[in-house]
Amino acid sequence: MRFRRLAAAAFVAAASAASAAGPEVTATQCAADFDAMWKAVDQGYAYFSTSSRIAWRRARDAWRPKAAAASSRAPCGTALSLALESLRDDAVTLTGDGFVAPRRVPAEADIFARLEDDRAIVMGVRAGGVADVAGVHPGLVVHSIQGVAIARAVREKLGRTIASAEEKSWALNHLLAGPRAGSFTLGTRGPGAARTMEVIRSDEPNGNGPPLVTRKVGEGRDLGYLRPKNSLGDAGFVMHFDAALQHLKDTRGLILDLRETQGSGSEEVARAILGRFIETETPWQVRVPRGAKAITDNVAPRGPFAYRAPIVVLVDRWTAGEGEALATGLAAAARATLIGTQMAGMHGKPRNATLPHSGFVVHFPADKTFLVGGTTPREHAMPGVPVDILAPSGGPGDPILYQALKHFEARIPR
């Protein structure tokens, strides 16, 4: 029953958490905020299915009494956050200070795994993350988390036996995200004997660094390489991007590496980047608001010049949200080639609702999004050049970058 008790434990722990910035709330105000949150999602969330609609209504019955008993900010935020978890959608989150939030996936996770029978196969590990440092790697077989068998841990996280493949995947990857701070163990099998691996999480923010990595690569140093460092939510990033593109304007091709765009982003920033690669107003995404007809969004040219050499975009499971929008938008508007693995698969275009008393902000997708020129949902987009991380070619190193360089050498003349 260990994982089934996690939600209750989180609620109790939150009661003793120190309230940070933000207004304190009474039980009556928390109940009112719960009602405002529930109504906003109930009326605006674009991805309800029959089962998730039932789960959402049950969440109201389960978590509103806890919100109505929350006499301070910390347990209030926890009650609201855990109610949102019932949707099993990583695009639905609650942000704000003063409560202990679960780790967001993929923004605050560094392992992605696929469930196969009673085991988990690691399909991706974020380079440089604590799991990478601990020795977790693609292809690793995980049979237990915190000593609990994978199948049982997933059942207890979901609170029921019968669940869809998508719900089980959600539960597995949230379990692998681990605690906000502290250690957890993975029972693994690989070549040789089984072993237990310890992953130590910290709630400390990552150190500051440059928002963008810029260099020239390739045998002739004639290919541009740009890698945003989880900075698509920063309006100031556009200035850095423009300066880097100016430096790389004469390269024979560009590699835009979006494998560190796991955090929240800004559509304005994505549009600004897209505008540097087109010469006329061009469609880049299709949206379908709930209960409305499809809308095709266009992007306008921007800046002193349009970069028109071939573009390759590198993607993986940490290409999320606006990173996914930018990647698929570049494929549509600038005929970029996507190389890598499947992306995070985040749902839709987000809407934000600020709750009246606590100031917490609930984020949820209010528009479904699709690729231009078809009916493929953006969350199902696949790279044009897929890379098998479990059996990469090209020797040691970065198999996705290797395929990008190989793509240029084979297709783009000097």
C-alpha positions in Angstrom: 0.0 0.0 0.0 3.1 2.2 0.0 2.3 4.2 -3.2 -1.4 4.4 -2.5 -0.6 6.3 0.7 1.6 8.9 -1.1 -1.2 11.4 -1.8 -2.3 11.3 1.8 1.2 11.6 3.0 1.8 14.6 0.8 -1.3 16.3 2.1 -0.1 15.7 5.7 3.4 16.9 4.9 2.1 20.1 3.3 0.3 21.0 6.5 3.7 21.6 8.2 5.3 23.3 5.2 6.4 26.9 5.6 4.3 29.3 3.6 6.4 31.4 1.2 5.4 34.4 -0.8 1.8 34.7 -1.6 -1.3 35.5 0.5 -2.4 33.2 3.3 -5.8 31.6 2.9 -8.6 30.4 5.2 -10.4 27.2 4.8 -13.4 29.0 3.3 -11.2 30.8 0.8 -9.4 27.5 -0.2 -12.8 25.9 -0.8 -13.8 28.9 -3.0 -10.5 28.6 -4.9 -11.1 24.8 -5.4 -14.5 25.6 -6.9 -13.0 28.3 -9.2 -10.3 25.8 -10.3 -12.7 23.0 -10.9 -15.1 25.2 -12.9 -12.4 26.6 -15.1 -11.1 23.2 -16.0 -14.5 21.6 -16.3 -15.6 24.3 -18.7 -12.3 24.8 -20.6 -10.2 21.7 -20.7 -10.1 20.4 -24.3 -9.1 16.8 -23.7 -11.8 15.2 -21.6 -12.7 11.6 -22.5 -15.5 9.7 -20.9 -13.2 8.2 -18.3 -11.3 11.4 -17.5 -14.7 13.3 -17.1 -15.8 10.7 -14.6 -12.4 10.9 -12.8 -12.6 14.7 -12.7 -16.0 14.6 -11.0 -14.8 12.0 -8.5 -11.8 14.3 -7.8 -14.2 17.0 -6.7 -15.9 14.6 -4.2 -12.5 13.4 -2.9 -10.5 16.6 -2.7 -13.0 19.5 -2.1 -13.5 18.4 1.5 -9.7 18.5 2.0 -9.6 22.0 0.4 -12.5 23.1 2.7 -10.5 21.9 5.7 -7.2 23.5 4.6 -6.7 26.4 7.0 -3.4 27.6 5.5 -1.7 28.0 2.1 0.4 24.8 2.1 -2.4 22.1 2.4 -4.6 24.2 0.2 -2.1 24.1 -2.7 -1.6 20.4 -2.1 -5.3 19.6 -2.2 -5.8 21.5 -5.5 -2.7 20.0 -7.1 -3.6 16.4 -6.2 -7.1 17.0 -7.6 -5.6 18.0 -10.9 -3.5 14.8 -10.9 -6.8 12.9 -11.5 -6.7 14.0 -15.1 -3.4 12.1 -15.7 -2.3 14.9 -18.0 1.2 16.5 -17.7 -0.1 19.7 -19.4 -2.4 20.3 -16.4 -0.5 21.8 -13.5 -0.8 24.2 -10.5 2.0 26.7 -9.8 2.6 29.1 -7.0 4.6 29.5 -3.8 4.0 27.9 -0.4 3.1 24.3 -1.1 4.9 21.1 -1.8 4.2 20.3 -5.5 4.9 17.0 -7.1 7.6 16.9 -9.6 6.4 18.0 -13.1 7.0 15.6 -15.9 9.0 16.1 -18.1 10.1 19.5 -16.8 11.5 18.2 -13.5 12.2 14.6 -14.5 15.2 13.0 -16.1 14.1 9.4 -16.8 11.6 8.3 -19.4 10.5 4.6 -19.4 8.1 2.3 -21.2 6.1 -0.3 -19.4 6.4 -3.8 -20.7 4.5 -6.5 -18.8 5.8 -6.3 -15.2 9.0 -4.3 -15.9 10.0 -0.8 -17.1 12.4 -0.3 -20.0 14.4 3.0 -19.8 13.9 4.7 -23.1 15.7 8.0 -22.4 17.8 9.7 -19.8 18.4 13.5 -19.7 22.1 14.1 -20.2 23.7 15.5 -17.1 20.8 14.9 -14.8 21.1 13.1 -11.5 19.8 9.8 -12.9 22.5 10.0 -15.6 25.1 10.6 -12.9 23.7 7.7 -10.9 24.3 5.4 -13.9 20.8 5.1 -15.3 20.9 4.6 -19.1 18.7 3.7 -22.0 18.0 0.0 -22.2 18.1 -0.5 -18.4 15.4 -2.8 -17.1 13.8 -1.6 -13.9 11.8 -4.1 -11.9 11.1 -2.2 -8.7 10.9 1.3 -7.2 11.6 1.7 -3.6 11.5 -2.1 -3.3 8.0 -2.3 -4.7 7.5 -4.3 -7.9 6.8 -2.1 -10.9 3.3 -3.4 -11.7 2.2 -3.0 -8.0 3.8 0.4 -7.8 1.8 1.6 -10.9 -1.4 0.1 -9.5 -1.0 1.9 -6.2 -0.1 5.2 -7.8 -3.3 5.0 -9.9 -5.4 3.7 -7.0 -7.0 1.0 -9.1 -6.2 -2.2 -11.1 -7.9 -1.5 -14.4 -6.2 1.4 -16.3 -5.4 2.4 -19.9 -1.9 2.1 -21.3 -1.6 5.9 -21.2 -2.6 6.1 -17.6 -0.1 3.4 -16.7 2.7 5.3 -18.6 1.7 8.4 -16.7 2.0 6.7 -13.4 5.3 5.0 -14.2 7.0 8.1 -15.3 5.8 10.1 -12.3 7.1 7.4 -10.0 10.5 7.6 -11.8 10.5 11.4 -11.3 11.0 10.6 -7.6 10.5 12.9 -4.6 10.8 16.7 -4.6 14.0 16.2 -2.6 15.7 13.1 -1.2 16.7 9.7 -2.5 14.8 6.8 -4.0 16.0 3.4 -5.2 15.5 1.5 -8.4 15.9 -2.3 -8.6 17.5 -2.9 -12.0 18.5 -5.8 -14.2 21.1 -5.5 -17.0 24.1 -7.5 -18.2 25.3 -9.4 -15.2 23.7 -9.5 -11.8 20.7 -7.4 -10.6 21.5 -4.3 -8.6 19.9 -1.5 -6.7 20.6 2.0 -7.8 20.1 5.1 -5.7 19.0 8.4 -7.3 19.3 11.5 -5.1 17.0 14.4 -5.9 17.5 17.9 -4.8 15.0 20.8 -4.8 17.8 23.3 -5.4 17.4 25.3 -8.6 19.9 24.6 -11.4 22.8 27.0 -11.6 22.6 29.9 -13.9 24.3 29.5 -17.3 24.1 30.9 -20.8 20.5 30.7 -22.3 21.9 29.5 -25.6 24.8 27.4 -26.8 26.1 28.6 -30.1 28.9 27.1 -32.2 30.0 26.0 -35.7 30.2 22.3 -36.2 30.9 19.7 -38.9 34.2 18.8 -40.6 34.4 22.2 -42.3 33.0 24.1 -39.3 30.4 25.4 -41.8 27.2 24.2 -40.0 25.6 26.3 -37.3 24.5 24.7 -34.0 22.1 26.4 -31.6 20.9 24.8 -28.3 18.4 26.8 -26.1 19.0 25.9 -22.5 15.4 25.6 -21.3 14.9 29.3 -22.1 11.8 29.4 -24.4 9.8 31.1 -21.6 12.1 34.1 -21.4 11.2 37.0 -23.6 14.9 38.2 -23.4 15.9 35.0 -25.1 14.9 36.4 -28.5 17.7 38.9 -28.3 20.3 36.2 -27.7 18.8 34.1 -30.5 19.0 37.0 -33.0 22.6 37.7 -32.2 23.5 34.0 -32.6 21.7 33.7 -35.9 23.6 36.8 -37.1 26.8 35.0 -36.3 25.7 31.9 -38.2 24.0 33.6 -41.2 26.5 32.4 -43.7 26.6 28.7 -42.7 25.4 26.1 -45.2 22.9 24.6 -42.7 21.7 24.9 -39.2 21.1 22.4 -36.4 18.6 23.7 -33.8 18.8 21.4 -30.8 15.5 21.5 -28.8 16.4 18.7 -26.4 16.5 21.1 -23.4 13.1 22.7 -23.8 11.4 20.7 -21.1 10.1 23.7 -19.0 7.2 26.0 -19.6 7.6 28.2 -22.7 6.0 31.2 -24.4 4.2 31.1 -27.7 5.5 34.7 -28.3 9.1 33.4 -28.1 8.3 30.5 -30.4 6.7 32.8 -32.9 9.6 35.2 -32.8 12.1 32.3 -33.6 9.9 31.0 -36.4 9.8 34.4 -37.9 13.5 34.3 -38.6 13.2 31.4 -41.0 10.4 32.6 -43.4 10.0 35.3 -46.0 6.2 35.5 -46.2 3.4 34.9 -43.7 3.1 31.2 -43.3 0.8 28.6 -41.4 2.6 27.0 -38.5 -0.1 25.3 -36.4 -3.8 24.4 -36.3 -5.8 24.8 -33.2 -9.3 23.6 -32.3 -10.8 25.4 -29.3 -13.2 23.3 -27.3 -16.6 23.4 -29.0 -15.3 25.5 -31.9 -14.0 25.1 -35.5 -10.4 24.7 -36.4 -8.2 27.8 -36.6 -5.0 27.9 -38.6 -2.4 30.1 -37.0 0.1 32.0 -39.3 3.5 33.5 -38.4 4.9 36.6 -39.9 8.5 37.2 -41.0 10.7 39.0 -38.5 14.2 40.5 -38.4 16.7 41.9 -40.9 17.0 38.6 -42.9 15.4 35.2 -43.2 17.8 32.2 -42.7 17.1 30.1 -45.7 19.7 27.3 -45.6 18.5 23.8 -44.7 17.5 23.3 -41.0 17.6 20.2 -38.9 15.8 20.2 -35.5 16.9 17.7 -32.8 14.1 16.4 -30.6 13.6 13.9 -27.8 11.4 13.3 -24.8 12.5 16.6 -23.2 11.3 18.6 -26.2 8.0 19.6 -24.5 5.3 22.2 -24.8 6.4 25.2 -26.8 9.5 23.2 -27.8 7.2 20.8 -29.5 5.2 23.7 -31.1 8.5 25.3 -32.3 9.8 22.0 -33.7 6.6 21.1 -35.6 6.1 24.7 -36.6 9.6 24.8 -38.2 8.8 21.6 -40.1 5.6 23.2 -41.4 6.8 26.8 -42.1 10.5 26.3 -42.9 10.6 22.7 -44.1 12.9 21.7 -41.3 13.8 18.0 -40.8 13.2 16.6 -37.3 15.7 14.1 -36.1 15.6 12.2 -32.9 13.0 10.3 -30.8 9.3 10.9 -30.1 8.8 14.2 -28.2 7.1 14.7 -24.8 3.6 14.6 -26.3 2.2 17.5 -24.3 -1.4 18.3 -25.0 -2.6 21.5 -26.7 -2.3 25.2 -26.3 -2.4 26.2 -22.6 -4.7 28.5 -20.8 -4.0 30.0 -17.4 -6.5 30.8 -14.7 -5.4 32.7 -11.5 -7.4 31.7 -8.4 -8.9 34.6 -6.6 -7.7 34.1 -3.0 -4.5 32.1 -3.1 -3.1 33.5 -6.3 -2.2 30.0 -7.4 -2.3 29.6 -11.2 -3.9 26.6 -12.9 -2.6 25.7 -16.3 -4.5 23.5 -18.7 -4.8 22.9 -22.5 -8.0 24.7 -23.8 -7.2 24.2 -27.5 -6.3 21.0 -29.2 -3.4 21.4 -31.6 -2.7 19.6 -34.9 0.0 19.6 -37.5 -0.5 21.8 -40.5 -2.0 20.1 -43.6 -3.5 17.1 -41.9 -5.3 15.6 -38.9 -2.4 14.4 -36.9 -2.5 15.7 -33.3 0.7 17.6 -32.4 1.3 15.2 -29.4 1.6 12.3 -31.9 4.2 14.0 -34.1 7.2 11.9 -35.0 10.6 12.9 -36.3 11.2 12.5 -40.0 14.5 10.8 -39.2 13.9 8.6 -36.1 16.8 7.5 -33.9 16.7 4.3 -31.9 18.3 5.2 -28.6 18.4 1.6 -27.5 20.4 0.6 -30.6 22.1 3.7 -31.9 24.5 3.7 -34.8 27.7 5.7 -35.1 29.6 4.6 -32.0 29.8 6.3 -28.6 28.7 9.9 -28.1 25.4 11.6 -29.0 23.5 9.4 -31.5 21.0 12.1 -32.4 23.6 14.8 -33.2 25.5 12.1 -35.1 22.5 11.5 -37.3 22.1 15.2 -37.9 25.7 15.6 -39.1 25.3 12.5 -41.2 22.1 13.9 -42.7 23.9 17.1 -43.8 26.9 15.3 -45.2 24.7 13.0 -47.3 22.2 15.5 -48.5 23.5 19.1 -48.3 26.4 19.8 -50.7 29.3 22.0 -49.6 
